[in-house]
């Protein structure tokens, strides 16, 4: 972590990966602002670590008011670590996904993390240090993967890809100012996440939320911008970035031969 006076803000801290992040940081004595929709769970987390300064904040990042309230905290507080973890899936066919659910997904996984990072980054730059962790997922690379049990997930996959692209771009833009940026891309994790979508994945091998957090924090020490906790061969991730840049660099003002 940074040598600055520590203060972390974790969204989606009432369960799953967010709760694991909060517990691991609290065990290190890291002061926390924990954001979630369930007051009772946030209060229980604070009670679990009475010697640590843990501030529960109830906010719904699916609505504009919740995003504005948490963004103001990110802007006002001297954060050294922002973990954009809050999530929702809504695995449904694109043509039958209700507009309000599509909007909720985009608010939670695109608008909220973007605006929270936008609010926190200037202060981090001014203090010459800070860390942004955006929790995405391996489906960011899986737009063409078979659907399996999912009836559809186009918007969800696109939202995760947004987080990965934003993290990579912010690393290029803010790295020289002393900021570290990470896109955390776990696979299937044993949390309440899929159960809330009505999907029973209990028969599948799943990583624990604690292992995801262990990987993320270790990846910071290793300087990894893309952290895929279950991918043994890290060069595969580098190859993805290289392939993207190769395609980007191969463009020309001339019409490609196959279109003539």
N, C-alpha and C positions, 0 to 999 in steps of 0.2 A: 504493500500500500504506500501511499504518498507520505512524505515526512511532514506535511502540513498537519495542523490540528484536525483529526479525523471527524467526519460527519457524513453518514450515508443516508440516502433516501431510497427505499425499496418499494416499488409498486407491486400489487398483487401479493402482499406479504402475509395474507391470512391462511394460505395453504400452499401445498406443492413446492415448486422450486423457490418461490419468493419467501416462503416460511423457512426453508432450509438455508437460504442466503442470510436471512435475518438472524436465525439461531447461531449460525457459524460466526457471523460478525460480532454478535453480542457476546459470544463465548470468548472473543478476543478483547472484549471491553470497548468495542466500537460504538460510539453514540449513533442512534438510529432514529429516523423518521420513517415509520412503517405505514403504508397506505393500503387501504382495502375497503371493501364494502361491508364487512362484518365486524361491528364494534366489539362484540363479545370475544371473538378470536384475537383481535388485535390487543385487547386488554389482557387476555390470558398470556399472550407473548410477553407483554411488559411485566406481568407478575412473575413470569418464569425467570426473569433476570433482574431482580430488584436492585442490584448494585450497578446496573448499566442505565444510562439515560436513554430511554426508549419512549418516543412520543407517538402515540397512535393518532392517525388522521383518517377519518372516514370520508371517502370520496368515491364517486362513481365516474370512472374515466370513459364511460360510454356516452356521457353527456357533456355539453360544452361547459356548463358551470363547474363540473368536477375537474375538467382539464384546466380551466382558468385558475381554480383555487390551488391546485397542486403546482401549476407552473409558477404561480406567485411565490410559493415556498422555495422552488428551485432557484428563482431569481433572487430572493431575499436572503436565504440561508447560505453560509459559506460551505457548500457541499464539496467534499473531496471525492465522493463516489455516488453516482446515480445508476440505479439498476432498474431499467425499464422491463419489467417482467409481467405485468398484468396481461391476462390473455382470455380469449374466448374463441371458439372454433366455428360453430354453426356449420357442421358438415352437412350440406344439403345440395341437391342438384341446382345448378345455376338458374334454371328457368323457373324453379318453384321456391327459391329462397325469398322469403318476404323482405321487402325493401327495408323495413325497420331492423331486421336482423343483419342485413348486409351493412347498413349504416353503423350498427353497433360494432360489428367486426372491424370496420375501417377506422372508427373512432378509437377503439381500444388498441389496435395493433399498428396503425399508421399515424393517425393524427396525434394521439396522446404522446407516444414516444418521441415523435418529431418535435412537438412543441415543448415538451419537458426538457429535452436535450438542448433545444434552442434557448430556453430560459436559463439553463444551468451553465452552458458553455462560456458565456462572456465572463462570468465571475471566475471560473476555473482558469481562463486565459489570463485574467488580471492577476491571479494568484500564482501563475506559472505552474499549475499542476492540477490534476484531477483525472478521474476515470469515468468513462461512460460504458456501461454494459447493456446491450440491447438483446433481449432473449428472443431469438427467432426459432429456428428448427430446421432439421435436415430436409423437410419438405420445400424449403426455399430452393433446393436444387432438384426437386422432384415433380415439376409440373407435368412431365410426361410419364411419370410412374403409374403402374396399374392402380386402379382405385381400391382394390381389395374390398374391405368391409364398408368403406366410405361411399355413400351415394353420390357424392360430389364435393369438391373443395376448392374450386377455382379461385374464389376471392381470398380464401385463407392462404393458399399457396402464394398468391401474388403479394399479400400483405407481408408474409415472411421474407419474400425476395426483396421487398422494399427495405426492410430492416437491415438485411445483409448489404445491399447496395449503399444505403445511407451510412452504415458503419465504415465500410471501406473508403467511401468518399471523405468522411469526417477524419479518418486516420490520415489521409493524404493532406487534408486542409489544416488540421489542428495539431498534428504530431509535433511539428516544429515549435509549437507553443507550450510543449510539455504535457499535453494531454494524451492519455491512453484510451483507445477505443476498441471495443470487442463486440463482435456478433457471436452470440452463444447459440449453437445449433445442435441441440440434443435430438435424438431419435424418439422412440416411444418411451415415455417415462411413467413409472408407477405412481400416479397421482389421481386426484378426483377429476382431472381435466376431461378425459374421454367419457367417464361415467356421466358427467353432466350433459354430454351429447347423446346419451342413451346407447353408447357403444360398450360392449363387454369385451375387453381385450385381456382379460385375466389369464387366458390360455397362452398368450404370447410372452416370450421373454422380454422383460422390460428393465430398463436401468432405474436405479433409485434416484430420487431428487437430490439426496446427499452426494451421490457420486457425480452428478451433473455440476453441483456447486464446487466440489473438490477440483474437478477438471477446469472449471472457469477460473478459479483463483490461481491455480498452477499455470494456466495458459497466460495469465497476466505476467507472471514471473518469466515465462519463456518468450514473451513479446509477441504472442500469436494474436492476430486480429480476428481471424476465423478460428473459433474453438468448436470442434466437433468431438464431443466426449467419447463417442463410440467408434470413431474412425481411427484404426490403428496406423494406417499409412497416411501421414499428414501431407505427403507430397501430392496426394490426389487433390487436396484443396488448393494448393499452389498451382496445380495444373489447370484447374477450373479458371482461376484468375488469369493465367497466361493465355488460355484459349480465348477468353473474352477480349483481352487486349490485342491478341493476334487478329481477331475478326475486326475489332475497332480500327486497328492500324492498317488493315488491308483495303479500306475504302478508297474510292477514287472519284473524281468528278466525271469520269467517263462511264457510260452505261455498260454494265457487265455484258459479256459476250452472249450469255444464255438468254438475255432479254432482247437481243437485236433481231 
